[in-house]
Amino acid sequence: MENLIRIGNTDVTSKKIGLGTNKVGGHNLFPNLKDEDGYAVVKEAIESGITTLDTAYMYGLGRSEEIIGDVIQNYDRSKLVIATKAAQDANNDLKNNNDPKFLKNAVDEALKRLKTDYIDIFYIHFPDEQTPKNEAVAALNELKQAGKIKAIGVSNFSLAQIKEANKDGLVDIVEDNYSLLHRDAEKELFPYLRQNNISFVPYFPLASGLLTGKYSAADAKKFSQYTPAQFNQVLAAIDQVRKLAKKYDATVAQVILAWYMKNPDISIVIPGARKPAQVEQNVNALNVDLGNTDYHAIDEAFSDFE
């Protein structure tokens, strides 16, 4: 599983598993986060062999980027893939802004916080309502030509917006909500990305913890987006994964992550972590060499979800 994947048509390469860092410095998103844990999580990830760190301005309004910037000073920058995102305008109530001038400034500000002179993957985090998407991407392409970023990404864009952004064939990667419980991207998005050699990164791959196998029927109220019948259906599918987890001497979460890594439509899976021990658990998913039969069995177990 150590094979590197290439991002779009760029020279950026990554292992199949990275670190999502919304719990690193993301004090505005999660209660009771400690910066010292954030530092320890990033350090553990790099020490464990993870090379791709996925962050965003919105994770702590720059704090996540600052923590990552501090930690990476102690490592070989050329071996790391730093991905970050911006769209929220601090001068306008954090409203989404894709204006070329705003994006160029956002990249410069991110470079300062990350204490680096280039960003491997830069995403427009959310679409705004007014900027033509191909114009926003053209601005990022100028930064790419200048060496400030290496790959151009968009996140949370509809398929129509992705197509508009990719009018000139400049989009390298898309990050969007996808998991075994949220599979609608498979219908139209994945075929378009395959056809245009655009990489894909799912966020919420463990469905806010539901796919870790740590919840039971008594926890249904914590997941109000599901009816009781749907929740029981989720648990039944997870039970099938639990049987496979015993076979592979792995956890449910590790087998799920191994499924994503085997999925040809997924480039990098980026589970998050609040504590260093969770990073170690996630990295061990690399040791699960999921067979084709088991891969299809998991696919089938979750086939009714959209």
N, C-alpha and C positions, 0 to 999 in steps of 0.2 A: 504493500500500500504506500510505499515511499515514492511512487512515481509522481513527478511534478506535472501539473496541468498548466497550459498556457492561457492567459487571459486575452480573449478576442484575437485580434491580429497583432498584439503587442509582444514585446520581449519580456513582459512580466510573467513570472512563473511562481506557482504556489503548491504547497502540499494540499491534500484534499480536506484537511481540517485546520481551522484557524481559531481565533478567540474573538468572540463578540464582547465588547467592553462597555455596554450600557450600564453595567453595575460597577464599573471602575469610574469613580468620580461623578456618577449620574445622580447626584443628590436631589435634583429636581424631579427625578423619575421614581426613585425607590427610597423608602424611609430607612433611617438608621444605617446608612452606608458610612464606612470609615475609610478615610484616605489611605491609612496604613494597609488595610486589606487590599485596596486597589493596587498599590505599589507591589504588594506580595503576589497578587494574581498575575500581573503582567510579567514579573520576574520569573515566576513558576512556569508560565507558558513558554517563555523563551528558553529557559533551562531544560524544559521537557522536549524541546525540538520543534515547537510551534513557531512558524516564521511569519504568519499573516495575522495582523492585529487590525480589527475592524472597529473604528470609532466614529464619532460625529461631533460637531459643535454642540448639538442639542443634548449630548450626554454631559450634563453639568454646566452647560453654556461655556464650553471650552475647557472645563476642569479635567475631563477624561483625556483630552489631547495633551494637556500639561503634564499629567502623571505619566503618560506614555513617553512624552518627550524627555522627561527626566530619566526614566528607566533605560531607554535605548542608548543613552550616552555611554553606557558601559558595555555595549555589544557592537559587533560588526554590522554597521547599517546596511551594507551591500547585501547581507544575507536575510534581511527583513523586508516584508511587504507591508507597508503602512497604507491602510485605506481609511479615508475620512469623508465626511459629507457635510454639506451646508445648504441652507435655503432660508432658514429662519432669520429675519432681519431684526437685529437687536435695537435698531433705531425706529422700528415701526411695530411695536407690540408683538414681536416674533412672528409676524405674518410672513408667509412664504414669498420669496423673491428670487426670480430666475434671471433678472436683468444682467446682461453681460458685465457691466461695470461692477455690480454687486458681487457677482461670482468671482471676478478677478481679485477683488479686494478680500473676499472670504478665503481664497486660496492663500494669499499673502499672510493673512492673520493666522491661518492654520499652520503655515510653515513656521511662524514665530513660536507658537505654542508647542509645536512638536519638536522644535529645535533641530530642524533638518532643512536641507536645501532642495528637497524634492519629495513629492507624495506619489506613491506608486499607483494608487487608484483613488480618483476623486469623483464622488457621486453628487449630483444634484439631489438633495435629500427628499424633497417633495416638489411637485409642480406648482407653479402659481397659475393665476387665471389669465394673465395678459401677455406674457412673453412668448413669442413663437419659439417652439422648442429647438428647432434647428439653429436659430440664432444664439440661443443659450449654449448649445453644444459647440458652435463655431468659436465662441469666446474661449471655451475650455480647450479647443484644439489649438488656439494661439498659445495658450500656456503649455500645451504639450510640445509644440514646436520649440518653445523657449526652454524646455527641460524642467519646468516647475512641476508638471505632473506627467505620469507615464501612460496612464490608461483612463479613459473617460467612461463614467458610469451614470446611470439614472436609477432612482429608487422611488417606489410608490407611484410610478407612472402607469396609466392605463395602456392597453395595447396600442390604441390610436395615438396616444402621446409618445409612446416609444417609436412608433413608425415615423411620426413627425420629427422627433429628435434625431432619428437615423436617416433622414432624407439624403444626406451626403455620405452615408456609410461610415460615420465617425464614432458610433457608440460601440464600446468594447465589452461592457458588462452591465447587467441589470441585477438589482437586489430587490426582492419583494417577499411578501408574506407567503410562505409555502410550508406545508408539513403533510404528513400522512393523514391529518385530519382536515386539511385545507388544500384541496388538490385541483381547484379550478384552473390553475395555471397550465395544467397538462393539456387542456383542450385546444387553446389557440396560441397562448404565449410561447410554450416550448417549441412548437413547430416553427414559429417565426424566428425564434432565437437560433435554432439549429440551422435554418436556411441561411441566416445572415452571419453565422459564426460569432454570435454574441454569447459570452459566458453568463452563467446564472448563479446567484448566491441566495439561498433562502434565509429569511430571518424568522424567528420563533420556530426553529426546527423541532424543538421538544414541546411545542404548544403550551408555553408558560408552565412547564413542569408536568403537565398531564401525561405526556408520553414517557416519563421516567419510570412509571409503574409504581409510584409511591402513594397513589391515591386509591381509595376504595369507594364503595357505594355510599358510605356515610359522608363523603366529601362532595356530593352532588351540588350542594348549594354554593360551593366555591366556584363552580363553573356554570353560572346561570345562563350562558349562551346556549346550553344544551337542554333539551327536554329530558325528563327522567328516562324515557325510552332510549334516546340518543346516547345518554351518558352510560347506560348499561351496555349499549352496543360498543362504545369505546372501550369499556372495561373488558368486554368479551374478546375484542381484538387484541388488547394488551396481554390478556391471558395466553393467547396463542404465541405471542412473542416471548412470554415468560418461559414457556416450555423450551423454546429455541435457546434462550439465554442459558439455561442449565446445560444444554448440549455444548455450547461454546465456552462454558465456564466464564460467563460475562454477565453484566447487568442488563436489564431491559433497555436502559438508555444507550448503552454501548452498542447493542444489537441494532437499535433504531438508527444511531449515527452511522453504523456500518452500512445500513441499507441506503442512506443518502450518499455515502461515499461510493457505493457501487452503481448508483443511478447515473446513467450516461448524460442525463440532462442537467445534472448538478455539478458545478465546478468546485466550489468550496463550501463546506458546512461550518458555521461559526457559532457553536453553542457558547452561551455566556457563563460566567462564574462569579460568585460573590466571595468565595474563599479559595485558597490555593488547592485544597484537597479535591475540589470539584474539577479543577483543571486537570489534575492527574487522572481522575476518573474518565474524563472526556478523551484525553490523549490515548488511554488504553483501548479505546474503540479501534485504533489502528491495528490492534492485534487480532481483531475479529475478522477472519477471512470468510466472509459469508458466501456459501455455495449458491449456485444458480437456483436450485430447487427451493432453498429456504428464502432466497430473495423474492421469488415469485409467490411463495406462501404468504409472506408478509404483505406483499402488494395486494394479494387477493383478500387477506383479512381486513384490509382498510379500503377495499374497492368501492364501498358504498358512500364514502365521505367525499364532500366537495368543498 
